[in-house]
Amino acid sequence: MKAAFNILIFICLLLWCINATAQRNNVWCFGHNAGVDFSNLQIPTAISSSVLSRGSCASICNTSGQLLFTASPDIDVFATGYVTNGEINNPNGDIMVNGDSIVALGWYQEMTIIPIPDDTSKYYVFSVGVTTDPGLWFSEVDMNLNNGQGAVTQKNVQLLNFLMVDCITAIRHGNGRDWWLMVRKSTFNTQTSNNTWYLFLISPSGITAMPVQNVGTLNGTNSGKLSVNTEGNQFAFTGLGGLLEIYNFDRCTGVVYNSTNIENVPSLPPYPYFFSNEFSPNGRFLYVTSSTNPISRLWQYDTWAPNIFASKTLIWQTSLPPYTIGALKRGPDDKIYLSCAWIQSNGWNYYPYDSTMYYPENMNLSVINSPDSAGAACDFQPWSFYLGGKRTYWGLPNNPDYDLGPLAGSPCDTLTSLNETVAAVASSGLYVYYSLQWQTAFINADKLSGTTYRLSVYDLMGKEVFSESGKITPPYFTKNLNCGGWAKGMYVVSLECGEERLVKKFVVE
């Protein structure tokens, strides 16, 4: 009875956590005052927003699904025809206190918003300098200020000082609380290439730079797009000039590995002009948009195929208007939405649109209704989601997957009761006691049935600090682990014995 009760409590807590985070991405604000409210997943609703952006934009809701604020280019400078910075707007569409002059030039993937872990009222707004204001920057928002309308308490704090690729993104840490921020260095116009990734850990302790990683094909673009699958363990990168790669990602350690090169077009025209990409909900299909001289195309790749490039399938194309195709983004309803801009037949685009420029291409989003299906069965419907009289350009909100939960059963899943609940209701038990006097963790387990074991200990970054394997005489396991010289903090013990895996936390003081 007690075991069943524990399981019930865990399930209730897990469902509550899922519902609490699932509302964060309820409202998209983008384009020319356009927006979509996904509160009703069966019938998303077009809404009006204060955002005026051809590309870069981000929005975040509270855990009840109500819009908190948006980040986008500064609409006040549109009269001059130039975008020189960005702004943070409150739910009423007004510039937040101190929310003006945020680093952003109005490109396409410059900005993203991350909740500050373990603080229900504070948020980071990150942005990158792609062509000006070199570097990675952050500003901090406190929604408790200004009668709940929020205020920017820190603005344009620089973390890196060189030009970046237009592809900032964030992935939730495997512990379900923290975040990984990912950016890529740009060497555009320097006649050099790189494959350099910079990651930062966002935790209650602040923003921590991780070791630089060099993974994948060398590339010199400053325009790219990153998309992450629903499990958070893979991401895809498209470079404007013709690079398409998929990478594996370790949510516990922040390590990028096993890059798969799908396409890498030589640096000679005509370029494919890969603009955007997005994974289907089950992670099998990758959708990519491109505009080549001047035909817009939507492609589908089967990432489970032995030869991914050979699986490339044309889903849709159009030559009029030219260069119309833009960003892909998976919605909370698991459909994939595509934003297009209206372009004159001579290739000239207006930004912002004037009061007469209302066309099907910019008054609607296109929708892939069944993205987990191959080929035509994905049911792509161009310009099928009416925006209620508002208009869009090439961009959609660069919001991370706020719904992504902890990596259940992993060494870094240390902040939910999942692992310890499983251990508590299992037939076996794992017990860890740390003695400060002896600087030793006393590890014991009982009711084991296996005869071989693997013992691993991880720090909160997911780094393995100790491991050993061997044989035991069931049903008991005992280990006195010397922790002398270990840094203070929480550690995770993982004991695998036979078909069982038991996990327990302890703190070195």
N, C-alpha and C positions, 0 to 999 in steps of 0.2 A: 504493500500500500504506500509506504514512504517513497519507494523508488518511483512508482507511478506518479505520485504527487510531484516529485522533483522534476520529472520529465515534463509534466503539464506546466509547471511554473516556468521551466526553461522555454517551452514552446511559446507561451504567452509573452514572455520577455522578448523573444526573438521577433515575434510578429509585431510587437509594439515598436521595436527598433526599426524594423523595415518600414512600417507606416510612418514613423517619425521622420525618416530621411527621404522617403519617396516623394514628399511634397516639395522638396527644395527646387526641383526643376519644373514645377507646374506651369510657370509663365515664361514664355519667350518674348523678348522685345528686340526688334531688329528693323532694318530697312528704313523706309520713309514713314515713320510713325506707325509701323505695323506691329502686330503681336498675335500670339496664340495662347489661349488658356486651356491647359490639359486637365483641369479639375475633373471633368467627365471624360474618361478615356475613350468611351464609346462615341462621343460626339464632341471633339475639340472645338473650341469657339474662337473665332477671330475677335480681337480686341484692338483698341487704340493704345499707342504708347508714345512716350516723349522722345524716343530714340530716333535719330536721323543719321544713318550710317550706311555707307556703301558696303561695309564689311565688318570691321571690328566692333564687337559689342558683347556684353555679358549681362546676365540678370540672375538674381537669386531670390528665393522665397523663404519664409519661415517654415517651421515644421507643420504648420497648418495650411500651407499652400498659398499664403498671401504674399504678394510682391513686397520685398524689402527695399531693394534699390537696383539701379542699373549702372553700367559703366560703358561709355561710348565716346566717340569724338565730340568735340565742343561745337554744338549747333550754332553758337553765337558768331562764329567766324565764317559762316557760309556766305554771307553777303559779299565777302571779299573774294570768294572763289578758292580759298585755301583752308586747309585744316592744319592747325599748328599744335594742337594739344587735345586732351580729352577732358571728360567731366564725369562726376558721379552724381546721379540724380536720385532724389527720394521718391517714395511711391506716388506723390502728387505730380511728379515730373519737374519739380524745381531742383536747381543745383543745390546739393547738400552743403551745409556750412563747411567752408574750406575745401569744397569738392571741385573747384575749378583748376585749370592748368595742370591736369594729370598728364604724364608722359604718354603720348599716343598720337599717331599721325593719320589715323583713319585708313589703315590697310585692312587686313582681313582676319588675322589670328593673333593680334597683339596683346589681348587682354583676357584675364580670367579671374574668377572670384573664388576664394577658399575660406570656409569658416575656420576661425581659430580654434583648435582643439581644446576641449574642456572649458570653453567660454561661450555661453549662449547668446551673447550680444555683440561680439567683435568679429571682424572679418578682414582678410587681406585682399586687396586688389593688386594683382601683379600685371605688369606690362613690360614689353620689350621695345627697344629702339632698333628699328629695321633699316631706316635710311638716315635718320637724324637721332639725336639724343642717344648715343651708343650705350648699350648696356641692358641689364635687367633691373627693374625698379619695383618697389612696392609702396603702397599707401595703406593705412589702417583706418577702418571705419568702426565707430562705436554707435550701435543703434539705440543705446540707452539715453543718449544725449539729445538735446533739442526737442524735448517732449515726444520722444519716440520716433522722430523724423531722421535722426542720425546726424553725425558730424564726422569729418575726417580729422583724426587726431595726429597722424603722421602722414607726410606727403612726399612722394618721389624720393624715397630712400634708395640709394644705388647699391646693388649687390655685385654686379659685373660691369665692366667698363668698355666693352667692345660691341660692335654691331652683331645683331642676332638674326637668325632665320625667323620669318613670320610664322611661327608654329608653336607658341607656348601652350602647354597642356598640363593637366594635373591628374594623378591617379591615387585613389585612396590606398593607404598603407594596409597591409594584411591584418593589422590589429583592429581595423575598423574605426579607428579614431583619427590617426594622423594622416598626413598626405605627403605624396611625392610630387614635387614640381619639376618639370622637365623642359629644358630649352636647348637649342642647338646653335653653335657659333656659326656666324656667316663670314665667308671670305670673298663675298661678291665684289667684283671689280678689282681684285688684287692678283688675278691670274694664278691663284692657288686654290686648292680644294682641301676639305677636311671631312672627318667623320666623328667630330667631337661632340659629346653629349655632356651637359651639366645638369646635375640633379641636386635638389635641396630637400631636406626633410623638414616638414612643417609639423611641429609638435607643441605641447604646452610649454616646452622650454624655449620656443622661438623658432627661428629659421637657421638651419644648420647646413652648411655646404658639404657635399659628399665628394669623394675622389672623382676626378675627371675620367670619363670613359671614352675610348676610341673604338667604335664598333660599326661595322657596315662599310658600304662603298663610299669612297671619296667623292665629294660633291661640292660645288661652289655656289649654289643658288642662295638667294636671300628670301625666296618665296616658297613656302612649303605648307603642308598640312599633316597633322598627326591625328589619328583616330585610334581609339582603344576598344578592344572587344569587351563583351559584357562581363567576363570573368576577371578582367584587368591583368591578364598574364600575357597578352600580345598587343602590340600596337603596329600600325602601318604608317609609313612616311611616303608622301609624294612630294618630289621637287618639281618646280614648274617646268624645268627644261627636259624632264623625261625620266627621272629616277623614281622607281616604285619598289619599296622593300618592306618586308615584315620582320619584326623582331620579337623575341621572347623577353618577358620582363618578370623579375622576381619581386613580388609585392612586399616580401619580408625585408629584403636587403637593398632594394633599389638597383639591382644589377641588370644591365641590358646585355643580352647574349643571343647567340644563334640567329644572326641576321640571314634572311633569305632574299636574294636579289631576284626580282621578278622581271623588271625591265630597267634598262639603263641605256637610253638613247644617246648616241654620240652628240657631242656639242656642236652640231651643225644643223641649220634649218632645213626643212620645217620642223620645229619642235612640236611635241605633242601637247605642250602646255597643260600638264596635269594640274588641275585646280584644287580638287578636293577628293576625299575618300571616306568611306564609312563601312564598318562591319555589320553584317546581318546579326539579328539577336542570337542565333546559335553559333556564330563565329565562323560559319563555313564560307559564306560568300562575302567578298569585298567588292564594293561598288566604287567606281572612280569616274570623275568627270574630267573632260578635256575639251579644249577649243583649239582646233588646228586649221588655220588658213582657209576660211573662217568658220568651219563647221563645228558645231557643238555636239559632243557625243557623251553618252552614258554607257559605261562598260561594267561587266560583271566578271569576276575572277572566282574560281573555285579553289579556295585555299587548302582543301583536303585532297586535291588532285595530285598525282605523282609529279606532273609537270604543270605548275600553276599558270605559266604563260600560255601554254597550249589550250588551257580552258577558257581563255579570254573570249567573251561573248558580247557582241554589240546589242545593247538593249534598245537604244533610241538615238536618233540624231536629227539635227535640223540645221539648215544653213541660213534661215531667216527667222528672226533677226540674227546677225552674226555675233559670235562671241557672247552669247546670252547666258550660257550655263555657268552655274556658280557652286555654292556650298551644299554638301550633303550632311544631314544630321539625323541620327536615330532619335525618335521621339519617345516620351514615356509610354506611349501606346504600342511600341515596338514596330511602328511603321517608320520608313525613312523618308524624310522630307528634303526637297531640292529647291533651292532658291535661284531664280533667274532674273536678269536685268533686261530692261528694254534698251536696245541699241539701234541707232539709225542704220539704214542699209549701207551707208558708206563707212560704217565702222565707228562713227563718232558717238561717244556716250556723254550724256548730260548728268552732272552730279553737282548739286541736287537736281531732280526733275523740276521742270516748270509746271505751272498749273494746268497745262493742257495734255501732259504726257501720261495718259492713262491707257494701257493696253493689256491684253490678256496675259502677256509675259510677265508684267510687273505687278499685276493686280491679283495674282494667284501663286501659290506654291504648287509644285509637282509632287506626286506621292508614289512611292513604291509600297504597295499595300501588303504584299506577301514576300518580304525580302529573303526569307529562308528557302524560297523555291527557286529552282534553276530556270534560266532563260526567260522566255515570255511568261511563264507561270508566276514570275514575281509580281506581275500585274502592275506595271508602271503606267501611271496616268498623268500625262503632262498637263500642267496648268489646271489642276482639278480642285484645289482647295482655295476657295475665294476668301480674300483677306478683308472683306467688309468695306471695300472702298479705299483701303490703304494700299501702299505700294512697297515693293521690295527691290533690292539690288542683288549683289552676288553673295552676300553674307548671311549667316545665321548665328545665333548666340554661341560663343565659345565656352559653354558651360561644361564642367566635368561631370562624370557620372556620380551624382550625389547619392544614388541608390545603392552603390556598390558596398556590400557589407564586409565583415571580417572574413579572412581566409580560414574557414572552419577546419580545425584539425591541424593547422600548420604550427610550426614552432613559435611564430610571432602572434598567434591568436591568443593574446594574454589578457585582453581587456573584457572579454565576455565570459560567462560562466559555462560556455559550451564544453571545453575540454575537461574541466574539473567536474562538471555535472555527469559527463559520460563516465569518468572514472568512479564517481560516487555510486552510480547505479549499476556499474558493471560488477561481475562476480569478483574481480580482482581489485586490490586497493594499492595505491601508491602514496607514500607518506614521506615528506621531506621536512627536516628540522635543521635550521641553521644556528650554530653556536658561535656567538661573537667571541667568546673567550678562547675557543679552540680554532676559530676561523675555518670551520668545517661544516659541510652540509652532510647530515646523516640521512641517507636515502634507503628506504625499506619498502618492499612490496610483498604481498601475500596472495594466496589463492591463485598462483600462476600455474599454467598448464604446459607452457613451452619449455624446451630444454636449452635453447639458445637465446641470447639477448643482444640488444644494441642500446647502449646508454648514451644520450647526447644532451648537452647543456648549451643553451643559446642565450645571448644577451638580448636586450629589447630591440636592437637594430637587426636582429635575425642572424647575427654572426655566431657560428659555432665556436664555443670556447673550450669545449671538452667533448671527447667521444671515446668509447671503447666498446668492443664486442667480445663475446665469449660464451661459455656454457655455464648453465646453472643446474642445480638439483631442485626441481620444483617441490613444494609450491612457493619457496621463499627466495627473495633477492635482497642482498645487503651490500651497501657501498658507503664508505666514509670518504667523502670527497674533500680534499684540501683546497680551500679557496683563498689561501694566503696570496696577497698581491693582486687580487681581483678588484676591479673598480666597484665602488658602492653603487647599488641599484638593484633592480629586479632581474631575475634570471628564470629561465624555463627549463625544467627537466623533462625529457622525453624518454620513456622506457618502452622499447618494442620487444615483446617476448612472444614467440609463436605468432599467432594471428591477432594478438592484442597490442594496443598502443595506449599507454597511460601517460598523462601529462600533469605536471604540477608546478606551481610557481614558488619561488622563495626569494627573500631579499637579503643581500649582503650589506651589512651595516658598517 
